[in-house]
Amino acid sequence: SKEVMKQMTINFAKPMEACKQELNVPDAVVQDFFN
C-alpha cells in the first residue's frame, strides 16, 4: 500500500539524512539514488 511505502521511505530517509550530512554528499547524488 502507499502508506506502507511512505513509512518505509520516511524510516529509510532519516538515517540517509544523517549519513548524507556526515559524508557531506551532494543532494544530486541522493536524487540519482532515488530515481
PALOTOR-187985 format. One record per residue (C-alpha): residue number from 1; residue in one letter; x, y, z. Coordinates in steps of 0.02 Angstrom, whole numbers, plus 50000, padded with zeros to 5 digits. Layout:
<nodes>
<node num="NUM" residu="a" u="X" v="Y" w="Z"/>
...
</nodes>
This chain:
<nodes>
<node num="1" residu="s" u="50000" v="50000" w="50000"/>
<node num="2" residu="k" u="50051" v="50181" w="49978"/>
<node num="3" residu="e" u="50051" v="50212" w="50165"/>
<node num="4" residu="v" u="50174" v="50070" w="50196"/>
<node num="5" residu="m" u="50289" v="50134" w="50061"/>
<node num="6" residu="k" u="50279" v="50308" w="50135"/>
<node num="7" residu="q" u="50326" v="50243" w="50308"/>
<node num="8" residu="m" u="50470" v="50142" w="50237"/>
<node num="9" residu="t" u="50532" v="50293" w="50142"/>
<node num="10" residu="i" u="50524" v="50402" w="50297"/>
<node num="11" residu="n" u="50611" v="50271" w="50404"/>
<node num="12" residu="f" u="50743" v="50249" w="50269"/>
<node num="13" residu="a" u="50764" v="50435" w="50238"/>
<node num="14" residu="k" u="50805" v="50481" w="50418"/>
<node num="15" residu="p" u="50968" v="50381" w="50430"/>
<node num="16" residu="m" u="51004" v="50431" w="50250"/>
<node num="17" residu="e" u="50997" v="50614" w="50300"/>
<node num="18" residu="a" u="51116" v="50584" w="50445"/>
<node num="19" residu="c" u="51237" v="50489" w="50333"/>
<node num="20" residu="k" u="51225" v="50622" w="50199"/>
<node num="21" residu="q" u="51271" v="50759" w="50322"/>
<node num="22" residu="e" u="51415" v="50657" w="50393"/>
<node num="23" residu="l" u="51483" v="50613" w="50222"/>
<node num="24" residu="n" u="51437" v="50782" w="50150"/>
<node num="25" residu="v" u="51355" v="50701" w="49999"/>
<node num="26" residu="p" u="51279" v="50825" w="49875"/>
<node num="27" residu="d" u="51090" v="50817" w="49851"/>
<node num="28" residu="a" u="51112" v="50774" w="49667"/>
<node num="29" residu="v" u="51188" v="50606" w="49715"/>
<node num="30" residu="v" u="51042" v="50569" w="49830"/>
<node num="31" residu="q" u="50918" v="50618" w="49694"/>
<node num="32" residu="d" u="51004" v="50498" w="49574"/>
<node num="33" residu="f" u="50990" v="50363" w="49705"/>
<node num="34" residu="f" u="50802" v="50386" w="49724"/>
<node num="35" residu="n" u="50765" v="50396" w="49537"/>
</nodes>
